[in-house]
Amino acid sequence: MTGRERRRELFSLLPPRVSALIEHIGSEPLEALEEIRLRAQRPVSLTLAGHNYFISEDAEITYDASRAVCLTPQELEQCYLRACENSVYTFQEDIARGFVTVKNGNRVGIAGSAVVEAGRVVGFRNISSLCLRFAREIRGAGEQLFERLYPDGTVVGTLIVSPPKMGKTTLLRDLIRTVSCRGLRVAVVDERGELAAMRGGAACSDIGPCTDVLDAIPKAIGCEYAIRNLSPEVIAFDEIGSMGEVEAVLQSLNAGVPVLTTCHAGSWEELWRRPPLRALLGSSAICKVIKLNNKKTGVVDAIWDWRSDDVQNGGNVSDSIDNHICRIGAVR
């Protein structure tokens, strides 16, 4: 499915007057579309290439909120019901996690008054805003990276590092697809549904022919389950952060299964300040580290061989990385 078709699916959730305005701004700006924000009695905003804009009644993108089109609470409620296919109950588990995955992998984040039972969020009422997030796939990015990371075809533990919204999940998704297309069994532990975008038991995202997905399961539990029941050759999940998840990676290593994962960090210093990540990099579970650019979405600044003598002997990581530059290009 093309990006244009995915956008049309997303626009179908909007009130007709709003979708008509957004489609009228032209295909070139919409190629950079990341999110549409809907708020009750507030301006509709678009995130284009990382920048927030409003859309006017004249179908112009603008920074001027006073010119922006606004939604009524009733229109917002109708958008919410369309995202849930008019059956909130059917999507109750997703709603409790704060989002609904709609057709073709697009996602709708939910804000409102949380309904809490026994210390657990079970839903939302009085919906106040929705974040319609456009599902973007960049096929081929993983293929370029695969050749550089694994020249002999042997997949090893790999960590992709970047600040939020700089392309690491998109890059990981296509790397998973590439590994799977090479005939390796991949188990994806998709706690928040951002990699496979499962819907009705089928993946909306292209994650390859040899990939099994554990959806909506905590990452640490999912890794153990995958090893025990799915006999994967590679495990992948997004955004490692807790010590429990690091321990799951180590257990996977002990079972002979490499892990592909990502983490949030804008610099190596920030990475090292987080004890779980420091423990991860101090183990032998990670062999390759990919650092994405902090300002240009999807640009790979460096690929670092974490097993090198420089690291083992306490060499300066930043200096050594400069010698391993590999720019892949836009991978949003």
Buried (B, 14 or more C-beta within 10 A) or exposed (E): BEBEEBBBBBBEBBBEEBBEBBBEBEEEBBEBBBBBBBBBEBBBBBBBEEEEBBBBEEBBBBEEEEBBBBBEEEBBBBBBBBBBEEEBEEBEEBBBEBBBBBBBBBBBBBBBEBBEEEEEEEBBEEBBBBBBBBBBBBEBBBBBBBEBBBEEEEBBBBBBBBBEBBBBBBBBBBBBBBBBBBEBBBBBBBBBBBBBBBBEEEBBBBBBEBBBBBBBBBBBBBBBBBBEEBEBBBBBBBBBBEEEBBBBBBBBBEBEBBBBBBBBBBEBEBBBEBEBBEBBBEBEBBBBBBBBBEEBBBBBBBBBBBEEEBBEEEEEBEEBBEEBEBEBEEBB
